[in-house]
Amino acid sequence: MIKIVFEPENTRSAAYDDDTNIGECSFSKSEKIWIIDHTEVDENYGGQGIAGQLVAEVVEQAREHQVKIMPLCPFAKKEFSRKPEYADVLL
């Protein structure tokens, strides 16, 4: 079973299949802004919506931490353009 974990110490959300890291959505952060700079999932796990779940976890954590997100990576940009529910955290 795939689990999505927020790892603030590594500035990312990560996807794990048991103990194996299979993907991540990483970001740089300042006091009030998180910049999503990379989203990647192992090609063997493609097509399962894992990348979207990784971005969604960063969005949820941004809401909790009351910060805005600047989506720079192409996948995150696409997710933000397709999901109006992310507008509250979009910078």
C-alpha positions in Angstrom: 0.0 0.0 0.0 1.3 3.4 -1.0 1.5 6.0 1.8 2.1 9.7 1.5 4.2 11.3 4.3 5.0 14.9 4.9 8.7 15.3 5.9 9.3 18.9 7.0 12.9 18.1 7.9 13.5 17.2 4.2 11.2 19.9 2.9 9.1 17.5 0.9 6.2 15.1 0.8 7.2 11.6 0.0 5.5 8.5 -1.3 6.5 5.1 0.1 5.6 1.5 -0.9 6.3 -0.2 2.4 9.8 1.2 3.2 10.8 2.1 -0.3 10.7 5.7 -1.4 9.0 5.9 -4.7 8.4 9.6 -5.2 8.5 13.1 -3.8 7.3 16.6 -4.1 10.1 18.9 -2.8 9.9 22.6 -2.0 12.1 25.5 -0.8 10.7 27.6 2.0 10.8 31.0 3.5 8.7 32.4 6.3 5.5 32.8 4.3 6.2 31.1 0.9 6.9 27.5 -0.2 8.2 27.1 -3.7 7.4 23.7 -5.2 10.5 23.0 -7.3 10.3 19.3 -8.1 7.7 16.5 -8.3 8.7 13.0 -9.3 7.4 9.4 -9.0 9.2 6.2 -9.9 8.1 5.3 -13.5 7.0 1.8 -12.3 4.3 3.6 -10.2 3.1 5.9 -13.0 -0.5 6.4 -13.7 -1.7 5.9 -10.2 -2.2 9.5 -9.2 0.7 9.5 -6.7 2.2 12.8 -8.0 -1.1 14.5 -7.5 -1.3 13.1 -3.9 2.2 14.4 -3.2 1.2 17.9 -4.3 -2.1 17.7 -2.4 -0.1 16.9 0.8 2.1 19.9 0.4 -1.0 22.0 -0.2 -2.7 20.7 3.0 0.4 21.4 5.0 0.7 24.9 3.6 -2.8 25.6 4.8 -2.0 24.3 8.3 1.2 26.4 8.4 -0.6 29.5 6.8 1.9 29.9 4.0 1.4 30.5 0.2 2.8 28.2 -2.5 4.5 29.2 -5.7 4.3 26.2 -8.0 7.5 26.3 -10.2 7.7 22.6 -11.3 5.7 21.9 -14.4 3.6 19.2 -12.7 2.7 21.3 -9.8 1.8 24.2 -12.1 -0.6 22.0 -14.0 -2.2 20.7 -10.8 -2.8 24.3 -9.6 -4.3 25.3 -12.9 -6.6 22.3 -12.8 -7.7 22.5 -9.2 -9.5 25.7 -8.2 -9.6 24.5 -4.7 -5.9 25.2 -4.4 -6.4 29.0 -5.0 -6.4 29.8 -1.3 -2.7 28.9 -1.1 -1.6 30.0 -4.5 0.9 32.9 -4.5 
